Amino acid sequence: MQERCYDCPRRCGALRPLVLEEGQRGGVCGVGTQPVVARAMLHLWEEPCISGTRGSGAVFFSGCSLGCVFCQNDPISHGRVGESIPLPRLRRIMERLISEGAHNINLVNPTHFTRALGALLEDWRPPVPVVYNTGGYDSPEGLARMEGKVDVYLPDLKYVEAGPAARYSGASDYFAVAREALPRMARQIGESRMDAQGILRRGMIVRHLILPGQHRAAMAVLDWIHDNLPPWVMVSLMCQYLPMGRAQEFREINRRLTSYEYNAVLEHLDKLGMENGYVQERSSAREDYVPAFNLEGLEE
C-alpha cells in the first residue's frame, strides 16, 4: 500500500508513486520517490576543495521542496526536466563518474529523495566522499537517513528572516528548519579533514548567496553561523546572483548585486574574523557557469 510522504519539512502528505504518470504531481516537490536526474557530470565550478582539478561528480536531481523564485536551476527544480532513474542504474552512473576521475559524488538537491539515496548508500559505499549539496531545508528524518553515508555537507543558509523566506522561497519556516538542520549536519560530521591535494574528505561548508537589497540580511546570516556552528565549519560567500527563474516578477531583485552591497558584506565577514572558507569574485555572476540540463551523462 502506498504511503503518504512526510519526508521533507513541507510534510505535505502526498501519495508519491515510484514514478509519476502523465499529469500526476508528487506533492510539493512534484516528483515520485524514484530519483529524477537531469544531468550527471564532472563539475568544475564548485568550491576548490570540492571540484579540485578533475571535477566533482555532480548528479543534479529534479524537483524541489523549496520554491525559490530566483533559482538558477529553475528548469529542473520547478520545470522538473529530468529522467526517472532506478537505483541500480543510478549507481552505475556514479561509478562511471568515479572512473572518469571525480573527486567525490555530489548529490545536488537530494532532500526529497533521501529514502532512495539512503537505501542506495546503505548497500554501496563509494570509494570517494559523498557530498550532500542542499538548500538547507532538510527534515530531521531525512538527515537521519543520511547519517553515516555523507562525508561532506554542503548546505545553503538562505535566510534568517521569515519575510524574505516567504516572499522569495515560499517557506516562511525556512530558518526555523535550517537552524535545527545545520547543527545536526555538523554533529554528524564532527570534524573537517582535507587530503594532501586540498580536497575535502570530510567536513561542512555553509553557502550563502547574497540577494539584491538583502546585504544586511546577509550580515545576519554570517552572525548566526559565527555564533552557532563550530569554527571548523567553512563559509562560502557567494555573489553569483543573476535574476533567473521568476526573479523578473520581483522588481527589487530583478538586478545584479552592486559593489556597495557586496563590499559591505565582505567587511562584515572580515569584522567577524571568519577566515575559514571562500568568497566569490563578482565576475562569477555569469550565465555560462550554469550547467545545461540536457540529460547528459545518463546514457547506459
Sequence and secondary structure as in RCSB ss.txt:
>XXXX:A:sequence
MQERCYDCPRRCGALRPLVLEEGQRGGVCGVGTQPVVARAMLHLWEEPCISGTRGSGAVFFSGCSLGCVFCQNDP
ISHGRVGESIPLPRLRRIMERLISEGAHNINLVNPTHFTRALGALLEDWRPPVPVVYNTGGYDSPEGLARMEGKV
DVYLPDLKYVEAGPAARYSGASDYFAVAREALPRMARQIGESRMDAQGILRRGMIVRHLILPGQHRAAMAVLDWI
HDNLPPWVMVSLMCQYLPMGRAQEFREINRRLTSYEYNAVLEHLDKLGMENGYVQERSSAREDYVPAFNLEGLEE
>XXXX:A:secstr
   EE  STT   EE  SS  TT   TTTTS SS EEEEEEEE  S HHHHTTT EEEEEE   SS  TT TTHH
HHTS   EE  HHHHHHHHHHHHHTT SSEEEES GGGHHHHHHHHHH   SS EEEEE S   HHHHHHHTTT 
SEEEEB   SSHHHHHHHHS TTHHHHHHHHHHHHHHHH S EE TTS EEEEEEEEEE  TT HHHHHHHHHHH
HHHS TTSEEEEE      TTGGGSGGGSS   HHHHHHHHHHHHHHT  SEEE  GGG  GGGS   S TT   
